[in-house]
């Protein structure tokens, strides 16, 4: 069975608290999305449990996203009802058809065991969602080559990620969609693993910290402009995976 993966980036009504956003998404709305044709459904939500400073600076204008909704459908036509439900719930949305490649799954390295929690329960740790625009200086093929062939293995070698999902944008589906070409979901064991630079860069001393930071920054700058990175810390929820 061929499935299409769609990502929706969400912005809530002004002033809406993050806990309410979470409750709306995990409540009846999730059930209705599944009832409208979602074969699989996962969400990353900027809720109170994930509140912390992002590892990337905010160098862009406007509000950060409040959630990312991953929907897998058999029929792309099902997205119309899903988009109507999201908008009716008060969210501004941007939708993208993507190709997913999972570089690391839970249990795929020494930083986490295989997933053993049920659908509906918050995943351990925190998840960084990063929205990426391709620099004009790079062709799409070269950009993907540097992202997948350089950045991914270098960061995997150095950083304590528990899960790393790469989403390559195939097509923007909604008029509000900004020109992002990559959407990344990176999960970490705890907030401390993000906020503590020695943990975040896998360093045991100051010399290793400097070396690893330089390697990561060199890899990032090879395919991205730092001023155009948008990263939001979130909680991960697997809603329907079977």
Secondary structure as the mmCIF struct_conf table of DSSP 4:
data_model
#
loop_
_struct_conf.conf_type_id
_struct_conf.id
_struct_conf.beg_label_comp_id
_struct_conf.beg_label_asym_id
_struct_conf.beg_label_seq_id
_struct_conf.end_label_comp_id
_struct_conf.end_label_asym_id
_struct_conf.end_label_seq_id
STRN STRN1 UNK A 4 UNK A 11
HELX_LH_PP_P HELX_LH_PP_P1 UNK A 12 UNK A 13
TURN_TY1_P TURN_TY1_P1 UNK A 14 UNK A 15
HELX_RH_AL_P HELX_RH_AL_P1 UNK A 18 UNK A 24
HELX_RH_PI_P HELX_RH_PI_P1 UNK A 25 UNK A 29
HELX_RH_AL_P HELX_RH_AL_P2 UNK A 30 UNK A 35
TURN_TY1_P TURN_TY1_P2 UNK A 36 UNK A 37
STRN STRN2 UNK A 38 UNK A 45
HELX_RH_3T_P HELX_RH_3T_P1 UNK A 48 UNK A 50
BEND BEND1 UNK A 52 UNK A 52
BEND BEND2 UNK A 55 UNK A 56
BEND BEND3 UNK A 60 UNK A 62
HELX_LH_PP_P HELX_LH_PP_P2 UNK A 63 UNK A 65
BEND BEND4 UNK A 66 UNK A 66
STRN STRN3 UNK A 67 UNK A 73
BEND BEND5 UNK A 74 UNK A 74
HELX_RH_3T_P HELX_RH_3T_P2 UNK A 76 UNK A 78
HELX_RH_AL_P HELX_RH_AL_P3 UNK A 79 UNK A 88
TURN_TY1_P TURN_TY1_P3 UNK A 89 UNK A 90
STRN STRN4 UNK A 92 UNK A 104
TURN_TY1_P TURN_TY1_P4 UNK A 106 UNK A 107
BEND BEND6 UNK A 108 UNK A 109
TURN_TY1_P TURN_TY1_P5 UNK A 110 UNK A 111
HELX_LH_PP_P HELX_LH_PP_P3 UNK A 113 UNK A 115
BEND BEND7 UNK A 117 UNK A 117
TURN_TY1_P TURN_TY1_P6 UNK A 119 UNK A 120
BEND BEND8 UNK A 121 UNK A 121
STRN STRN5 UNK A 122 UNK A 122
HELX_LH_PP_P HELX_LH_PP_P4 UNK A 123 UNK A 123
BEND BEND9 UNK A 124 UNK A 125
STRN STRN6 UNK A 126 UNK A 132
TURN_TY1_P TURN_TY1_P7 UNK A 136 UNK A 137
BEND BEND10 UNK A 138 UNK A 138
HELX_RH_AL_P HELX_RH_AL_P4 UNK A 140 UNK A 146
HELX_RH_PI_P HELX_RH_PI_P2 UNK A 147 UNK A 151
HELX_RH_AL_P HELX_RH_AL_P5 UNK A 152 UNK A 158
BEND BEND11 UNK A 159 UNK A 159
STRN STRN7 UNK A 161 UNK A 172
BEND BEND12 UNK A 174 UNK A 174
TURN_TY1_P TURN_TY1_P8 UNK A 175 UNK A 176
STRN STRN8 UNK A 182 UNK A 188
BEND BEND13 UNK A 189 UNK A 189
BEND BEND14 UNK A 191 UNK A 191
HELX_RH_AL_P HELX_RH_AL_P6 UNK A 192 UNK A 195
HELX_RH_AL_P HELX_RH_AL_P7 UNK A 197 UNK A 200
TURN_TY1_P TURN_TY1_P9 UNK A 201 UNK A 202
BEND BEND15 UNK A 204 UNK A 205
HELX_RH_AL_P HELX_RH_AL_P8 UNK A 206 UNK A 221
TURN_TY1_P TURN_TY1_P10 UNK A 222 UNK A 223
HELX_RH_3T_P HELX_RH_3T_P3 UNK A 226 UNK A 228
STRN STRN9 UNK A 230 UNK A 240
#
